Amino acid sequence: MNPIFPCILLLLSLSGTFTKYVYIEEKYSWNEALDYCCQHHTDLAPVNNERDIHILQELSGGTTKKIWIGLIRRSSDKNKWLWSGGGEVSRFFWEIKQPDNKSNDNYGYTEKNRWHDSDGGGKEHFFCYWPVVATKKKTWEEALEYCREHHNDLASVASETEMMLIQKELKKHNTTEHVWIGLRFLSREWLWVDKQEMGYEAWGDGGKPLCPHPKMKCGALQVTGGTQGVWEAHDCVERLNFILKRKRFVSYFS
């Protein structure tokens, strides 16, 4: 057995509650919240699955207040809901009798883990999305250890929208051509180290490596050149920048 393998399994087992979100205690309208998130973080938060719903609930301290997310309806198609960061909503968590489709109710908020539509004018708390780019160069294992030591985790990618937002954040930095993400080949399958389900994949033209070379078992995201935003299997000892997620993060000031 590879001597590194037990160490990786241990690091996987230590995965705690990490977040790609920031809870903002200030109260803004939906468009003001979007401007704030784009200026200080990346964008208003997309929500991909039940796991994200529970993370947002925990991050907000279990509040029952209304909280803006990046949910917006295309004015030309009342049945088409999108994320402010790009991409269509693939899974919905509407409250009963929602959306009620009142005039100009083209924005979304979450309340008690369920979504509601709104005209966006009310002043509410909100969630931003914020993948953090680490410009240090490390091997994949070093990057994971660095993240865990500093109470973070290597980032997973849960949807096409998250991929768009990660690329948006990467454009703000001068990085290596590829960056590490929390993707690792273990037990004959590719896994996210933060235990995110593999519901979305973005492998390059060669497809997902089903039996990668023993050295090529770490996942990286292409940043520049070629096809940007695709995943590739890389030698785990390459020294690359990486994308991480923070521990629970709340901002109390604008």
C-alpha positions as CSV (number, residue, x, y, z in Angstrom):
1,M,0.0,0.0,0.0
2,N,1.2,3.5,-0.8
3,P,2.4,5.0,2.6
4,I,0.6,8.2,1.8
5,F,-2.7,6.4,1.5
6,P,-3.5,6.1,5.3
7,C,-2.6,9.7,5.8
8,I,-5.1,10.8,3.1
9,L,-7.8,8.6,4.7
10,L,-7.1,10.3,8.0
11,L,-7.3,13.7,6.5
12,L,-10.6,12.8,4.9
13,S,-12.0,11.6,8.2
14,L,-11.1,14.9,9.8
15,S,-13.3,16.9,7.4
16,G,-15.5,19.2,9.5
17,T,-18.0,21.9,8.7
18,F,-16.4,24.1,6.1
19,T,-18.1,26.7,4.0
20,K,-17.9,28.4,0.7
21,Y,-20.4,31.0,2.0
22,V,-20.2,34.2,4.0
23,Y,-23.2,35.4,6.0
24,I,-23.6,39.2,5.9
25,E,-25.4,40.7,8.9
26,E,-25.9,44.0,7.2
27,K,-29.3,44.5,5.6
28,Y,-29.6,45.5,1.9
29,S,-32.0,45.1,-0.9
30,W,-31.4,42.2,-3.3
31,N,-29.5,44.4,-5.9
32,E,-27.5,46.1,-3.1
33,A,-26.6,42.7,-1.7
34,L,-25.5,41.6,-5.1
35,D,-23.3,44.7,-5.5
36,Y,-21.8,44.1,-2.0
37,C,-21.0,40.4,-2.7
38,C,-19.4,41.2,-6.1
39,Q,-17.3,43.9,-4.6
40,H,-16.2,42.2,-1.4
41,H,-16.4,38.5,-2.2
42,T,-17.5,36.8,-5.5
43,D,-21.3,36.8,-5.9
44,L,-24.6,36.2,-4.2
45,A,-24.8,32.6,-3.0
46,P,-26.1,29.8,-5.3
47,V,-27.7,26.8,-3.5
48,N,-27.2,23.4,-5.1
49,N,-28.5,20.7,-2.8
50,E,-29.8,19.8,0.7
51,R,-26.3,19.9,2.0
52,D,-26.0,23.6,1.1
53,I,-29.4,24.3,2.7
54,H,-28.1,22.9,6.0
55,I,-24.8,24.8,5.7
56,L,-26.6,28.1,5.2
57,Q,-28.9,27.3,8.2
58,E,-25.9,26.6,10.4
59,L,-24.0,29.6,9.2
60,S,-26.9,32.0,10.0
61,G,-27.2,30.5,13.5
62,G,-30.6,28.9,12.8
63,T,-32.3,32.3,12.2
64,T,-35.9,32.3,10.9
65,K,-35.3,35.7,9.2
66,K,-35.5,36.3,5.5
67,I,-32.0,36.0,3.8
68,W,-31.2,36.9,0.2
69,I,-29.6,34.3,-2.1
70,G,-28.6,34.7,-5.7
71,L,-31.9,33.6,-7.1
72,I,-33.3,35.7,-10.0
73,R,-36.0,35.2,-12.6
74,R,-35.4,36.1,-16.2
75,S,-37.9,38.8,-17.1
76,S,-38.6,37.4,-20.5
77,D,-39.5,33.9,-19.1
78,K,-41.4,33.8,-15.8
79,N,-40.7,30.1,-15.5
80,K,-36.9,30.4,-15.8
81,W,-35.0,30.9,-12.6
82,L,-31.3,31.6,-12.7
83,W,-28.4,32.2,-10.4
84,S,-26.9,35.7,-10.4
85,G,-23.5,34.2,-11.0
86,G,-24.6,32.4,-14.1
87,G,-26.4,29.1,-14.9
88,E,-29.9,27.8,-14.5
89,V,-31.3,26.6,-11.2
90,S,-31.3,22.8,-11.4
91,R,-33.0,22.0,-8.0
92,F,-35.6,24.0,-6.2
93,F,-36.5,24.3,-2.5
94,W,-39.7,26.4,-2.7
95,E,-42.0,26.8,0.3
96,I,-45.5,25.6,-0.2
97,K,-47.5,27.9,-2.6
98,Q,-44.2,29.5,-3.7
99,P,-43.3,31.1,-6.0
100,D,-46.6,33.1,-5.9
101,N,-45.6,35.0,-9.1
102,K,-46.8,38.4,-8.0
103,S,-45.9,41.3,-10.3
104,N,-42.1,42.0,-10.2
105,D,-41.4,39.1,-7.8
106,N,-38.2,38.2,-9.7
107,Y,-35.8,37.7,-6.8
108,G,-35.4,35.0,-4.2
109,Y,-34.7,34.6,-0.5
110,T,-34.5,31.7,1.9
111,E,-36.5,31.5,5.1
112,K,-36.6,28.5,7.4
113,N,-34.7,26.5,4.8
114,R,-37.3,27.2,2.0
115,W,-37.4,29.6,-0.8
116,H,-39.7,32.5,-1.5
117,D,-40.0,35.0,-4.4
118,S,-39.9,38.8,-3.8
119,D,-39.7,42.1,-5.6
120,G,-36.2,42.4,-4.1
121,G,-36.8,45.8,-2.4
122,G,-36.8,44.7,1.2
123,K,-33.7,45.2,3.4
124,E,-32.6,41.7,4.4
125,H,-29.4,39.8,5.5
126,F,-27.8,37.8,2.7
127,F,-25.3,35.1,1.8
128,C,-22.3,35.7,-0.4
129,Y,-20.3,33.0,-2.2
130,W,-16.6,33.1,-1.8
131,P,-14.0,30.5,-2.9
132,V,-10.6,31.6,-1.7
133,V,-7.6,31.4,-4.0
134,A,-4.3,30.5,-2.2
135,T,-1.3,31.8,-4.2
136,K,1.2,29.6,-2.3
137,K,2.6,26.7,-4.4
138,K,2.2,23.3,-2.8
139,T,1.8,19.6,-3.7
140,W,-1.7,18.3,-3.4
141,E,-1.1,16.7,0.0
142,E,0.7,19.8,1.3
143,A,-2.2,22.0,0.1
144,L,-4.7,19.7,1.9
145,E,-2.6,19.7,5.1
146,Y,-2.3,23.5,4.9
147,C,-6.0,23.9,4.6
148,R,-6.7,21.6,7.5
149,E,-4.1,23.2,9.7
150,H,-5.6,26.6,9.1
151,H,-9.2,25.4,9.7
152,N,-10.0,25.3,6.0
153,D,-10.5,22.7,3.3
154,L,-9.7,22.2,-0.4
155,A,-12.6,23.3,-2.5
156,S,-15.2,21.1,-4.2
157,V,-17.3,22.2,-7.1
158,A,-21.0,21.3,-6.8
159,S,-22.5,22.8,-10.0
160,E,-21.9,24.6,-13.2
161,T,-22.6,27.9,-11.4
162,E,-19.9,27.3,-8.8
163,M,-17.5,26.5,-11.6
164,M,-18.3,29.9,-13.2
165,L,-17.9,31.7,-9.9
166,I,-14.6,29.9,-9.2
167,Q,-13.3,31.0,-12.6
168,K,-14.5,34.6,-11.9
169,E,-12.5,34.6,-8.6
170,L,-9.4,33.1,-10.3
171,K,-9.3,36.0,-12.8
172,K,-8.6,38.3,-9.9
173,H,-5.3,36.5,-9.2
174,N,-2.1,35.6,-11.0
175,T,-2.0,31.9,-10.5
176,T,-0.3,28.8,-11.9
177,E,-1.8,27.4,-15.1
178,H,-3.6,24.8,-13.1
179,V,-4.8,24.9,-9.5
180,W,-5.5,22.2,-7.0
181,I,-9.1,21.4,-6.0
182,G,-10.3,18.9,-3.4
183,L,-10.5,16.0,-5.9
184,R,-8.7,12.8,-5.2
185,F,-8.8,9.2,-6.7
186,L,-9.2,6.8,-3.8
187,S,-10.7,3.3,-3.5
188,R,-11.2,3.2,-7.3
189,E,-13.2,6.3,-7.6
190,W,-12.8,10.1,-7.6
191,L,-13.9,11.7,-4.4
192,W,-14.2,15.2,-2.9
193,V,-12.2,15.5,0.3
194,D,-15.0,17.6,1.9
195,K,-17.5,14.7,1.3
196,Q,-19.4,16.7,-1.3
197,E,-21.4,14.3,-3.5
198,M,-20.1,13.9,-7.1
199,G,-23.3,15.3,-8.6
200,Y,-21.5,17.6,-11.1
201,E,-18.4,16.8,-13.2
202,A,-16.3,18.9,-15.6
203,W,-13.6,16.7,-17.0
204,G,-11.7,17.6,-20.1
205,D,-12.0,16.1,-23.6
206,G,-10.3,12.9,-22.4
207,G,-13.1,12.3,-19.9
208,K,-12.8,11.0,-16.3
209,P,-9.7,8.8,-15.8
210,L,-11.1,5.5,-14.6
211,C,-7.7,4.0,-13.9
212,P,-5.2,6.8,-13.6
213,H,-1.5,6.4,-13.4
214,P,-0.4,5.9,-9.7
215,K,1.2,9.4,-9.7
216,M,-1.8,11.0,-11.5
217,K,-4.5,10.7,-8.8
218,C,-5.0,14.3,-7.8
219,G,-7.5,16.7,-9.4
220,A,-6.7,20.1,-10.7
221,L,-8.6,22.9,-12.5
222,Q,-7.3,24.4,-15.7
223,V,-7.1,28.2,-15.3
224,T,-5.3,29.5,-18.4
225,G,-4.7,28.2,-21.9
226,G,-6.5,25.3,-23.6
227,T,-10.1,24.7,-22.3
228,Q,-10.4,26.8,-19.1
229,G,-12.5,25.5,-16.3
230,V,-12.0,21.7,-16.9
231,W,-10.7,19.2,-14.5
232,E,-7.6,17.1,-15.1
233,A,-5.7,14.4,-13.3
234,H,-2.3,15.6,-12.3
235,D,0.9,14.3,-10.6
236,C,0.2,14.8,-6.9
237,V,3.7,16.2,-6.3
238,E,3.3,19.1,-8.7
239,R,3.5,22.4,-6.9
240,L,0.4,24.5,-7.7
241,N,-1.8,27.2,-6.3
242,F,-5.1,25.9,-4.9
243,I,-8.6,26.9,-4.0
244,L,-9.9,26.5,-0.5
245,K,-13.0,27.0,1.7
246,R,-13.0,28.7,5.1
247,K,-14.4,27.7,8.4
248,R,-17.7,29.4,9.4
249,F,-17.4,33.0,8.4
250,V,-19.8,35.9,9.3
251,S,-19.3,39.5,8.3
252,Y,-20.9,42.1,10.6
253,F,-19.8,45.2,8.8
254,S,-20.2,46.6,5.3
